[in-house]
Amino acid sequence: MYASGLFFLIFVPSFVLSQKTTAVHHCPSSCGGSGLSVQFPFRLNQSRCGYPRFDLSCNSQRQTILTLPLSGSFVVQNIDYAAQAIYLNDGGNCLPSRLLNFKLDGSPFRAPSRKNFTLVNCSSDAVLAARAAMPTLLEIQCMSGGDYTVMSVQSQFYGGHGSHACDEIGTVSVPLMWQFTSDLHEDVRLAWREPDCKSCLARGGTCGLRNGSGLEIACTNVPSTGLPRSAKYGIIIGLGIPALLCLIGLGGYVCGLISTYIRRRHRREETNTDFPTVIVVPRSFAMMGLDGPTIESYPKTLLSASRRLPKPSDNTCPICLCEYQPEEVLRTIPECDHYFHADCIDEWLKMNATCPLCRNTPDESTLVTPSVASRSSSLPSTST
């Protein structure tokens, strides 16, 4: 039993560890300029290491570029893989102009937080009046010229009033980096839901495509915080099977003891039914018994440790129905050769002259009949 447990404890972990681990393809790389690391789900130059539609490229300035299907190319400022967010800006340093037609259709990205801005074009003479009416107006220099100024204001503060020399350009919905952002020059923050690698990265693992193809992802290289899973399985199996066998053996042993006890009890009951029922003679009946010297003349036997008797079946006292034990004194009635506890048969013979088993009278000449003796003494003596 213990050998089998040792076998499982040694063999199973090695067997599990020997199984082939599912390959996860990931190709960390970068354009080399900003030092931005390109990891899964992104991929550079259509490599097979990333997820579909997460394509990045490098420009001549070694900047990392993301191209959106309907909005064009943007410079990637940062990628937060744990939060699954990417931060973009305009390579031409005029992000507000790019936001006028900014759309995410056809891309895997979404804008988790947006804020609406209104853009106005004011003549040089109307700038001061517009700022007096709306102090929150901010100038956009990259869109302004010599005789006009383009400014932005949060739409919730724009009421359409101001100088007649200011024309409303339009309203843009901006994916903000911060909810309280008021400047359109700050980075645009986009996020993605699929593929979801948050839990894998939170555990310190590496997320990638399973077997390098398809859309199924897997998490590998998770730091171990204790015993490997295969070792735990091996310990459970190696210790569980011997414990189970021990329980089965213990259960069988207990069942055997119970069965033996029931058989012995049943056998004892059957043996006790073979003995005649001891009838207690009422006090109103005349009692006949033997005298003390006669009883003491019957032979005694001191049982040894083996408790052997001439009749092996006589192992129970018919009077008290208890089994004979070593060092006990037995008395035998010579005429029938029946054994009894000396104390039990002595008391019996004082009241009954017959054997409790066979009802034979041992010796009628030794009987003491109290009723007869009293009747003889009461008779009057006759003179000759």
C-alpha positions in Angstrom: 0.0 0.0 0.0 2.8 2.4 0.9 4.7 1.4 -2.2 1.8 2.3 -4.4 1.5 5.7 -2.7 5.2 6.3 -3.3 4.8 5.3 -6.9 2.1 7.9 -7.5 4.0 10.5 -5.5 7.0 10.1 -7.8 5.5 9.1 -11.1 2.5 11.4 -11.4 4.3 14.7 -11.0 7.0 13.7 -13.5 4.3 12.5 -15.9 2.4 15.8 -15.6 5.5 17.9 -15.9 6.6 15.9 -19.0 3.4 16.9 -20.9 3.9 19.3 -23.7 3.2 22.9 -22.7 1.0 24.9 -25.0 3.1 27.3 -27.0 2.3 31.0 -26.7 3.8 33.2 -29.3 4.8 36.7 -28.3 7.4 39.0 -30.0 8.2 42.0 -27.9 9.9 44.7 -30.1 10.1 48.4 -30.6 10.9 51.0 -33.2 13.9 52.1 -31.2 13.2 55.8 -31.1 11.1 56.5 -28.0 11.9 53.1 -26.4 8.2 52.2 -26.5 7.9 48.4 -26.2 5.5 46.8 -28.6 3.9 43.7 -27.0 0.8 41.5 -27.5 -1.8 42.3 -28.8 0.1 44.8 -30.9 2.4 43.8 -33.7 4.9 45.6 -35.9 4.8 45.4 -39.7 2.1 42.7 -39.9 4.1 40.1 -37.9 2.3 37.0 -36.7 3.0 37.7 -33.1 0.0 40.0 -32.4 -3.7 40.1 -32.7 -5.6 41.1 -35.9 -6.2 44.9 -36.4 -3.6 45.8 -33.8 -1.0 46.8 -36.4 1.7 49.3 -35.6 4.5 50.6 -37.8 7.6 52.7 -37.6 8.1 56.0 -39.4 11.4 57.6 -40.5 11.8 59.3 -37.1 11.6 55.8 -35.5 8.3 56.8 -33.9 5.6 54.1 -33.3 2.6 54.8 -35.6 -1.0 53.6 -35.2 -3.2 54.0 -38.3 -7.0 54.2 -37.8 -9.1 53.2 -40.8 -11.2 56.5 -41.0 -8.9 58.9 -39.1 -5.4 58.4 -40.4 -2.1 57.9 -38.6 -1.2 59.0 -35.1 2.0 58.8 -33.1 1.7 56.4 -30.1 2.9 58.2 -27.0 2.4 55.3 -24.6 0.7 51.9 -24.2 -0.7 50.8 -20.8 -1.0 47.0 -21.3 -2.3 46.4 -17.8 -5.2 48.9 -18.3 -5.5 48.1 -22.0 -5.2 51.7 -23.0 -3.2 53.5 -25.7 -2.3 57.2 -25.9 -2.1 59.0 -29.2 -1.1 62.4 -30.5 -0.6 64.1 -33.9 2.8 63.9 -35.5 2.3 67.3 -37.1 1.7 68.9 -33.6 -1.8 70.0 -34.5 -4.0 67.5 -32.8 -7.1 69.8 -32.6 -7.4 69.9 -36.4 -7.2 66.1 -36.6 -10.0 65.8 -34.1 -12.6 67.6 -36.3 -13.0 64.3 -38.3 -11.9 61.8 -35.7 -13.7 58.5 -36.0 -13.0 55.0 -34.5 -15.2 53.0 -36.9 -13.4 49.9 -38.2 -10.9 49.8 -35.4 -10.9 47.6 -32.2 -10.6 50.7 -30.0 -13.2 52.7 -28.1 -13.2 56.0 -26.3 -13.9 55.3 -22.6 -14.3 59.0 -21.7 -15.3 61.9 -24.0 -15.9 65.6 -23.7 -17.4 67.9 -26.3 -15.5 71.1 -27.4 -16.7 73.9 -29.7 -14.2 75.6 -32.0 -14.7 79.2 -33.1 -12.9 81.4 -35.6 -12.6 85.0 -34.5 -11.1 88.0 -36.4 -8.3 89.7 -34.7 -10.5 92.6 -33.7 -13.1 90.2 -32.0 -10.7 88.1 -30.0 -10.7 90.4 -26.9 -14.5 90.7 -27.0 -14.9 87.0 -27.3 -12.6 86.3 -24.4 -14.4 88.8 -22.3 -17.7 87.1 -23.0 -16.2 83.6 -22.5 -13.1 83.6 -20.3 -12.6 79.9 -20.8 -11.7 80.2 -24.5 -8.3 78.8 -25.4 -6.3 79.7 -28.5 -5.3 77.0 -30.9 -2.2 78.4 -32.5 -1.6 75.7 -35.1 -5.0 76.5 -36.7 -4.8 80.3 -36.4 -3.5 82.8 -38.9 -2.3 86.4 -39.0 -5.7 88.0 -39.1 -7.8 85.4 -37.4 -7.6 83.2 -34.3 -9.1 79.8 -33.8 -10.2 79.1 -30.2 -11.8 76.2 -28.3 -14.2 76.1 -25.4 -16.0 73.3 -23.6 -19.4 73.0 -25.2 -21.2 73.3 -21.9 -19.8 76.8 -21.5 -20.6 77.9 -25.0 -23.9 79.6 -25.5 -23.5 80.8 -29.1 -23.1 84.4 -27.9 -20.1 86.6 -28.4 -18.8 88.9 -31.2 -20.5 88.7 -34.5 -17.0 88.6 -36.0 -16.5 85.0 -34.5 -17.7 82.1 -36.6 -18.5 78.7 -35.1 -16.3 76.0 -36.8 -17.9 73.0 -35.2 -18.1 70.7 -32.2 -15.7 67.8 -31.7 -16.1 64.9 -29.2 -12.7 64.2 -27.9 -11.5 60.9 -26.2 -9.8 62.5 -23.3 -6.8 61.4 -21.3 -8.2 63.0 -18.2 -11.8 63.8 -17.5 -11.0 67.4 -16.4 -8.9 68.1 -19.5 -9.6 71.5 -21.1 -6.8 71.6 -23.7 -7.2 69.9 -27.0 -3.5 69.4 -27.4 -3.3 66.7 -24.7 -3.1 63.1 -25.8 -6.1 61.1 -26.9 -6.8 58.0 -24.8 -8.3 55.0 -26.4 -9.0 51.5 -24.9 -9.7 48.0 -26.1 -11.7 45.1 -24.6 -10.6 42.2 -26.8 -8.3 40.4 -26.4 -8.6 40.6 -22.6 -5.2 40.1 -21.0 -5.7 42.0 -17.8 -5.9 39.0 -15.4 -2.9 37.4 -17.0 -0.8 40.5 -16.6 -2.1 41.1 -13.1 -0.6 37.7 -12.2 2.7 38.6 -13.8 2.2 36.3 -16.7 2.8 36.7 -20.5 -0.3 37.0 -22.7 -0.2 35.8 -26.3 -1.8 33.7 -29.0 -2.1 30.0 -28.3 0.0 28.0 -30.7 0.6 31.2 -32.8 -2.6 31.1 -34.8 -6.3 31.7 -34.5 -7.8 34.1 -32.0 -7.5 32.0 -28.8 -5.1 33.5 -26.2 -3.2 31.9 -23.4 -1.3 33.0 -20.4 2.2 31.6 -19.6 5.2 32.3 -17.4 3.0 33.0 -14.4 5.2 33.3 -11.3 4.7 30.4 -8.9 3.6 31.3 -5.3 4.0 27.8 -4.0 4.2 24.2 -5.3 3.5 23.7 -8.9 0.1 22.5 -9.7 1.4 19.2 -11.0 3.3 18.7 -7.7 0.1 19.4 -5.8 -1.8 16.8 -7.9 1.0 14.3 -7.3 0.9 14.8 -3.6 -2.9 14.5 -3.5 -2.9 11.3 -5.5 0.2 9.9 -3.8 -1.2 10.4 -0.3 -4.9 10.0 -1.1 -4.7 6.5 -2.5 -2.9 5.0 0.5 -5.2 6.8 2.9 -8.2 5.4 1.0 -6.8 1.9 1.2 -6.2 2.3 4.9 -9.8 3.4 5.4 -11.0 0.5 3.4 -8.8 -1.9 5.5 -9.9 -0.3 8.8 -13.6 -0.6 7.7 -13.1 -4.3 6.9 -11.4 -4.9 10.2 -14.2 -3.2 12.1 -16.9 -5.1 10.2 -15.0 -8.3 10.9 -15.0 -7.6 14.6 -18.7 -6.8 14.6 -19.5 -9.9 12.6 -17.4 -12.1 15.0 -19.2 -10.6 18.0 -22.6 -11.2 16.5 -21.7 -14.9 15.7 -20.3 -15.5 19.2 -23.4 -14.0 20.8 -25.7 -16.0 18.6 -23.7 -19.2 19.4 -23.9 -18.4 23.1 -27.6 -17.9 22.9 -28.0 -21.2 21.1 -25.8 -22.9 23.8 -27.9 -21.5 26.6 -31.1 -22.8 25.1 -29.7 -26.3 25.4 -29.7 -26.1 29.2 -32.8 -27.0 31.1 -34.6 -24.1 32.8 -33.7 -23.9 36.4 -37.0 -24.0 38.4 -36.9 -22.3 41.7 -38.9 -24.4 44.2 -41.3 -22.3 46.2 -40.8 -22.1 49.9 -44.1 -23.9 50.5 -42.7 -27.1 49.0 -40.5 -29.5 51.1 -36.8 -29.0 50.2 -34.4 -32.0 50.1 -30.7 -31.5 50.1 -27.3 -32.9 51.0 -25.3 -32.3 54.1 -22.1 -30.4 54.1 -19.6 -33.4 54.5 -21.3 -35.1 51.5 -21.0 -32.1 49.4 -17.3 -31.6 50.3 -16.7 -35.2 49.4 -17.4 -34.5 45.8 -14.1 -33.9 43.8 -12.9 -30.4 43.0 -10.9 -29.3 39.9 -8.7 -26.2 39.6 -8.7 -24.9 36.1 -5.4 -24.2 34.4 -4.8 -21.4 31.9 -5.9 -23.7 29.1 -9.3 -24.2 30.7 -9.3 -27.8 29.5 -12.0 -30.2 30.8 -12.6 -33.8 30.1 -15.7 -32.7 28.1 -14.6 -29.9 25.9 -18.3 -28.9 25.4 -18.7 -28.2 29.1 -17.2 -24.7 29.1 -20.1 -22.9 30.8 -21.5 -23.4 34.3 -25.2 -24.6 33.8 -26.2 -22.8 37.0 -24.9 -19.2 36.6 -24.4 -19.6 32.8 -20.9 -18.0 32.9 -17.9 -19.4 31.1 -15.2 -21.0 33.1 -12.1 -18.9 33.6 -8.5 -19.9 34.6 -7.9 -20.4 38.3 -11.5 -21.1 39.0 -12.5 -24.1 41.2 -15.0 -26.5 39.8 -16.9 -29.4 41.5 -18.0 -32.6 39.8 -20.9 -34.8 40.7 -19.4 -38.3 40.5 -22.5 -40.2 39.4 -23.1 -38.2 36.2 -19.7 -36.5 35.9 -21.1 -33.0 35.3 -19.0 -29.9 36.2 -20.2 -26.8 38.0 -18.7 -23.8 39.7 -17.9 -25.1 43.2 -19.8 -22.2 44.9 -22.8 -22.6 42.5 -23.2 -26.4 43.0 -22.6 -26.2 46.7 -25.6 -23.8 47.2 -27.7 -26.0 44.9 -27.0 -29.3 46.6 -27.8 -27.8 50.0 -31.4 -27.3 48.7 -31.6 -30.0 46.0 -30.1 -33.5 46.0 -30.4 -33.9 42.3 -28.0 -32.9 39.5 -29.2 -29.6 37.9 -28.7 -31.1 34.4 -29.7 -34.8 34.5 -31.9 -34.6 37.6 -30.3 -37.9 38.9 -30.0 -38.4 42.6 -26.3 -38.8 43.5 -26.7 -41.0 46.5 -30.0 -41.5 48.2 -28.4 -42.9 51.4 -26.9 -39.5 52.1 -30.0 -37.4 51.6 -31.2 -35.3 54.5 -35.0 -35.0 54.6 -36.0 -32.3 56.9 -39.7 -33.0 56.8 -39.2 -36.7 57.5 -36.8 -36.0 60.4 -39.2 -33.6 62.0 -42.1 -36.1 61.6 -40.1 -38.9 63.3 -39.2 -36.7 66.2 -42.8 -35.8 66.8 -44.0 -39.4 67.1 -44.6 -40.6 70.7 -42.2 -43.2 72.0 -43.7 -46.6 72.7 -42.7 -48.7 75.6 -42.1 -52.3 75.3 
